[in-house]
Amino acid sequence: MFVLRGTVVTMRPGGEVLPGAAVYVGDDGLIAAVTPLDAVPPGFENAPRIRAGGLICPGLIDLHNHLMYNSLPLWTEPSRLVPWTSHNQWGRAPTYSTQISQPARLLGAAAGRALLRYVETRAIVGGTTSIQGNPRGAVPPDNELIRNVDSEKLGTPEDFIRVSTLVADSKDALAPYVAAVAAGRGFIAHSAEGSDPKLRAEFRLLADVGVVTPQLVAIHGAALNADDFATMKAGNSTLVWSPFSNLWLYGATADVKTAQATGVRLCLGSDWGPSGTRNVLWELKVADLWNQAESVFTDEELVRMVTSNPGDALTEVWPRPVGRLETGALADLLVLRRTDADVYRSIISATESDVRLVVIGGKARYGVHSLMKSLAPSATPIKVGRLAREIDYGDPNITWDAVVADLEEVRADPPGASARVNATFARLAAAFPAAFTPDLDGSADGFAAAASQPGSFVLLPDMPAPELDDELRRRGPAAATPIPVVIPPLEPLTTGTAWFDAVDANPFHGGLLSGLRAYA
């Protein structure tokens, strides 16, 4: 247990901001009190008191991602001269397989544990404490680094969330999700991604089968209109807005002005490396750029999109509150250097260099040495751009340098890595024959059990790869890593000049995203 002192940005419904306050963090991973709003709890007489040196906020929550792809650079299709209009189009682009599907599949299959640690590290350096978008295959354990929304169990045997990344196109395909929602589970579903109005049918199907409820988190919704938002509001559902990815691929984004006016709960998600921001802290800046032109949201409302709003969406199914600093909530905290008199503007403007501490479940996981030395003495050094930080992977033998080395070993020898993957799949197929069905989407639970065996932490993509799926169905899982594969250099953890230059080179967003450079 410990006490963290500083200016506390509670993100409670009343928006209390408390200078000179303190957050009491218990050994159970929960917030015991926030003073002066709450009474000092018993048992903390000998707990260390630590001066945060900045704003104490809820940890950021990213409700839309595809983690397996976050070592990859931004992607554009050279032959495409106008924006796409639907998510059904770009998966068959000429360079999609070689630049996205193949390198992601090989890294996930050959170095799955290292890849997961790499992409979670990329998230935590931006203040993320919970993230959606697990790869398929092996299930990451709780309490390793950050919370994985899709599989987080919060110390229980419960499976709280169901996820549909590839859009279900029939009532039969949605039947398992309908049953899960009826049983009280959450449902995170991609829907209506793109500018084509015909995509509204994807959301209408969700409404027709009765899953537009408080448990629904709809991702994208870029083609939805006022009638759809009214349906979403009536069901008390949540919309996750990913403006960077929408503008990058489609040159347009969701009508969040109408969604806000209708009263729909809005969150932000950073999507994935090929068409997204480094982390949700940067997606917050994209929303801010958009808002500068449209004047729809206050700064507090923008910050709520990465704290209390996704926290409320998750609390529909999680047994503990998250996204607010209040008694009994998950002790997921972020300390940011204060750079503005207005606390919400300070959060929006913050970059990786302003992140001083990240606490998840009451455990300090990442931060500056002055704070980590007493809270996480087994943490190891990590270089984040020019920043010297420390990180705790839960095992002092796991270091950032080792994580990178495992991935670089695959990059250096894709054919050798592919051969090892095929041998692993052959071994798993022999031990778990029922897990390996011809259907790419078949027996997900069985494959997760097989892929999580010691020495076999195998990840599979959750995004479309039609040119590979045909081969996978023909030959079985070993075809998931075709040869030859070229894996690009690992993307840096921080957002820098090369990334901004790539943003400037894509005309689809009409220059709006080029404004991100000013935040660096």
N, C-alpha and C positions, 0 to 999 in steps of 0.2 A: 504494500500500500504506500501511497505517497500523496502529497498535497502540492498542487501546481498553482502558483500565484501569478496574477497579471490581470489585464483587462479581458473579461470574459464576454464573448459574443454568444449568447445562449441559443439563438434561433428558436426560442420558445414562441408560442403564438403572440405574446405581447411584445416581442422584439426587445427584451431587456438586454442592455449592454451595461456591464458592471465594471467600472474602473476599480482597481485595488481589490479585486475579488479573489476567490480561491475555489478550485475544483478538487474535491476529495475523491480519490480513486482507490477502490477497495481491492483486496486480493482476489475477490470473485470476478474481477474484470468488469465491474459495474461502477457507475458513478454513485457514491454514497451521499454526496451533498454538493451544492453550489452555494457558497456563502457570499454575500449576506442574505440571499433569498431564503436559504434553508438554515436550520440550526446546525451547529457543529456536531457531527456524529460522534458517538463514543468509539473508543478504540484507536484513535489516531494520535494519542498523546506523544508517542515516540516516532511517528511517521516523519520521514524527511520532508522538509518544506523547501520547495524549489522555485526560484524566481524564473518565470518563463522567458522574460525578455521580449515579449511581443503579445500579439493577440492570441487568446485561447479560444478556438472555434471547434465546432464538430468536424470530424474528419470528412473529407469529400467523398461523395458516392457517385459512381459512374454507372448508370443503368443501361448503357448500350455499348458493348464492345465485342470484339472477336480476338481474343488474346493471342491465339496462335500465330497471327499475322503481324504482330507488332515489332518484329525485328526488321520488317521490310520497309523500303522507302515509298514515298508517294508515287502513284502510278497514273499514267495517262496512256491512252491508246493512240499512237501516232496517226493511224488511218482515220481516226474519228475527228471530224472538223466541227461538228455541232454537238451540243449537249445530248446525252442520252435522255430518254423519256420514261424508261421503266427499268426496274431491277432485273427484269428478265433478259435484258439485252447484253450487258457488258460481260457476263460470264462466258460468252462465246467469242469475245474479241480475240484477234490473232495473237496478241502478246500476253493474254491473261494467264495462260497455262505456264509458259516459261518464266514469267516474271512474278507470279503470285502463287498459283496452285502448287507447282512442283517444288520450289524451295521451301514453302511452308510445310508441305507434307513430309519432306525428307528431314528437316530439322525436328519436327514433332515426333517422327517415328524413331530417329536415330539418337536424339538428345532431348527427349521430352521433358525430363525434370529440369535440365538446365534452361531450356527455352521458357518454361513456365516461370522459373525464378527470374530470368532476364526481363520478361514482359511485366511481371509484378513489380520488379524494381523500377522499371520505367514509369509505372503508375505511382508508386509510393513517393518518388522524388518530387512529384507534383502534388503531394498531400492527399492522395487517394487512399482511403481505408477499406472501402468495399467496391467491388467491380463485378459487373455482369459480363458473361461471354466466355465461359469455360469452353475449351476444345472438347470434342467427343473423345471417348477412349478412357484412359486412366483418370480417376477422380482425385484431385488434389486433397490432401488432408486438411482439416481445420487447423488453425493456429500455426500455420507454417510461415506466412508473411502477412498478406492482406486477406480480407474476407472475399471468398468467391461466391457471389450471390446465388449462382445456379445450384451449388452443392452445399452451402453452409448449413450446418446442423445445430450450431449454437449449444453444443454439449448434450444434445438429445439424439435419439435414434430416428428422428423425423426427417422426412424429405419434403421441404416446404414449397419448392418451386418447380414448375414445369416450363420448358422453353421450346418454342418453335422458331427456328431460324429460317428454314426454307418454308415458304408460305404454303399452308395447307389449302387445297383448292376444292375440297368437297366436305360434306357433312360427315362422311365416313372417316375421312382423314382426321377430322377434328374430334371424333368420338372419344379418344383417350383423354384429351384435354378437357372436354365437357365433364367427363367423370371425375377428373382431378379437381376441377373447380367446384363441383358439387360436393366433394369430400373436404373442401375448405382450403385447398392448395392454391398457390399463386400461379398465374399464367402470364409469361412474358412472350409476346408474339410480334414478329415483324409484320407490318401491314401497310399497304398503300405507299410503297417507296417509289417515288418518281413523280413526274409531272402529268402523266397521262390520266385524265379523269376516269378512264375505265378501271383504274386500279382501286377505285372506291369499292368495287365489288368484293375485294378481299376483306375489307372491314365490315361490309354489310353481312357477309357470311358469318363473321364472328358474332354479330348481333342476332342473326337468325337462329344460331344454335344456343344462344343464351349465355355466352361467356363475357358479355360486356357488363361486368360487375366490379365491385371494389377490388377484386383480386387481379383484374386485368391490367397489365402494363403493355400498352401498344407502342411499338417502336416505329419511328419515322412519321407516318400519317401525312406525308407530304401532299398527297392528292385529295385529302379530305376537305369537306366543305362545312358550312354552318349546320346543316342537318345532321351530319355525322358527329360534329362536336356536341350538338344537343343530345344525341344518343349517348355519347361518352359521359357527359355531365350527369344525365339521368341515371346512369349506372355507377356513378362515382368512380370511374376508371381513370387511369393515368396515361398521359402521352409523354413519350421521351423524344425530345427534339435534338437532332444532330445537324446543326446548320452547316458546319464545314463540309461534311460529306455530301449533303444535299446540294450545296452550291458547287462543290468540286465536280460532281458527276452530272448533275441535272440543270445547273444554272438557276435553280429555284429551290425554295424550302417550304416547310409547312406554314400554313396560315395561322401562326401562333397569335396574331392580333385578334382574330375571331375566336380562337380557342380560349385566350385569356378573358375576353369579354363574356364568353359563355360560362366561365367559371371552371374550366377543365384544369385539373392539377397537372402542372408542367414540370418536367425534369430535363436535364441535359445528359447527353452521352457522347463520348468522343469517337465512337465507331472504331475503325481499325487503321493500321499503318498505311495501307495503300490509298486511302481517301479520308484520313482523319487527322486529328491533332495528336500531339505527343501524349497528352493526358487531359483530364477533364478541367484542370485549372486553365488550360489554353482554350478549351471549348467555351469556357465562361467568357473569355475575351472575344470569341467570335460572336457570341450572343450580344455582348456589349457593343461591338461594332455595328451589328444589325440594328440594335436598339437606338444607337445614336442617330440613325436615319429615320426610324419609325416612331420613337418616343412612346413606347407601349409600357415598359416596365420601369419601376424604381430600381435603384441599386440593390436594395434589400430583397426585392422580388427575384432579381437575377441570382443573388447568392443563395436564396432558398431553393433554387432549381438544382443545386448540387449538395444540399444539406437536408433541410427539414422536409422538403417535398418528396424526394426519393425515400427519405426515412419514413415518412407517413405511408408511402406506397408499400414499403417492405413490412411495416408494422401491421398491415392488414393480415399478414400470415406469420410473421416472426413473433415469438413470444415476448420479446423485449423491445422497447423503443430504441430508435437509432436516429441520428441526424439532428438531435437536440441535446443540449447540455442540461439535464435534469436528473433528479434522484431516480435511481432504478434503471436508467438508460445504459446501453452498452458504452463502455469507456473508450470510445474511438475519438481521439482528439488530434487536433492540428494546431501547432503554434507557428504563427507567421510574424515576421518582422513588420512592424507598423510603418507605413510609408505615407499615410494620408490622415488628416484629421478625422475624416469620415471613415468609420471602420469598414463599411461595406465597399466603398471605393478602394480601400486598401487591399481588401481580399481580391477584388476583381483585377486590380493592377499587379498583384503579386506574381512572381515567377519562381522558378526552382531555387534561385539564390536567396529568396526570402523565407523558404521553409526551414524552420529551426528544429522542429520536433514532430514526429508522427507516433502516436500511441494507438494501439489496436488491442481491444480486450484488456486494457489496463497494462499492457506491456509496451515499453518503448521499443520501436522497431527501426527507427531511422532518425537521424538528426545530427546536430553539431556536437562536437566532442564535449563542450562544457555542460551540456545537458545529458548526453548519453553516458558519461563516465560514472555517474551515480545510479542511473536508472537501468542501464544495460551494460554492465562491465565486461560481458563477453562479446560485445559487438566488435565487428572487424572494420577496417578502413575501406572506404570506397571513394573513388575519384569521380565526381559528377561534373563534367566539363572542367572548369578550373577550380571547382569547389572541393574542399576536403570535408567529407562527411563520414559517418559511421552507420553500419547497418547490422541488424541482428536477424539472421535466418533461422534462429532457434538452435543452431549447432555451430560452435566456434570453429569447427573444421570446414565449414562451408563459407567460402569467401567469394566476393565479386570477381576477383581475378580467376578463380577456378571455374565459375559459371561461364565467363567469357571464353576461357580456354576450351571447355567442352564443346561449345558451339563452333569455335574456330577450327577445331579438329574435324568437324563435319564439313565445314566450308572448304578446307584444304584438300579433302579427298572424297568428293561426292560418290564416285563409284564404290570405293571401299565401304563408306557408310551405308550405301544402298544394299550391298551384299550382306552386311551385318543385320540390317533391318529384315531382309528376306529370310535370313536364318532364324531371327527372333519370331517372325510370323509363323514360320514352319513349326517351330517348337510349340508356340502357343496353340496353333491349330490342332496339333496332335494331342495336347493336354486338355483343350477346351473346344472340341469339335462343334458343339452346338452354338458357340459364339460366332462362328465364321459362316454366315449365310451369304448366298449370292447377292442379296439385296443390301445396298450400301446402308440403308436405314434400319436394317433388321437387327434384332437381338442386341440392342444398345447396352442393356444391363449386363448381358453375358459377356460382351466384349470388354466392358469396363472392368469386370472381375478378372478377366484374362490379362488385360493390359496393365493392371495394377500389381501383378506379381513381382516379387523381388527381382531386380535386374531387368524388368520389362515395362518400365513406365512409358507407355506408348500413347501418343496423342494423335487424333485424327481431326481433320478440318470440319468446321461447322458451316462453311460457306460453299456456294455452288462451284463445281468443277466438272461440268458435263463432259468435257473432252477426256477427262481421266475416269469419270464414273463408268463410262461404257467399258473401258478396259478393266476396271476393278470388278465389275459384275461378270466379265468374261473369265478372268483368271483368278479372282480371289484377292484378298487384302495385300498380297505381296506386290501387286501391280500399283499400289498406292505411291510407290517411289520409282517412277520411270527413270531410265538412264539415257542420255546424260542429263544432269541437272546442274545449273549454274546458280549458286547462292550468292546474292549481292553482299557487300560489306554490311555488318551490323549497324543499324542506325544508332546515332548517339543518344544518350539519355536526355540531353537538354535540347531545346529548340534554338537553332543557330542560323548563321548566314546561308549555308547551303540549302537548308529547308525553306527559308524565306525566298530564295532565288527560284526554287522549284515551284513555289506557290505563285510567284509573279508570272511564271511562264505559261500557266494554264489560263486561257481566256474565258473559260466557261463562267467563272464567278463575277465577271465584269469589273474586276479590280477591287471588290469589297474585301476579299481576304488578304490583299496586299497590305491592308492597314494593320495587320498583326505585327509587322516589323516594329512598329512604334512602341509596342509594349516591352520589347527586349531591353 
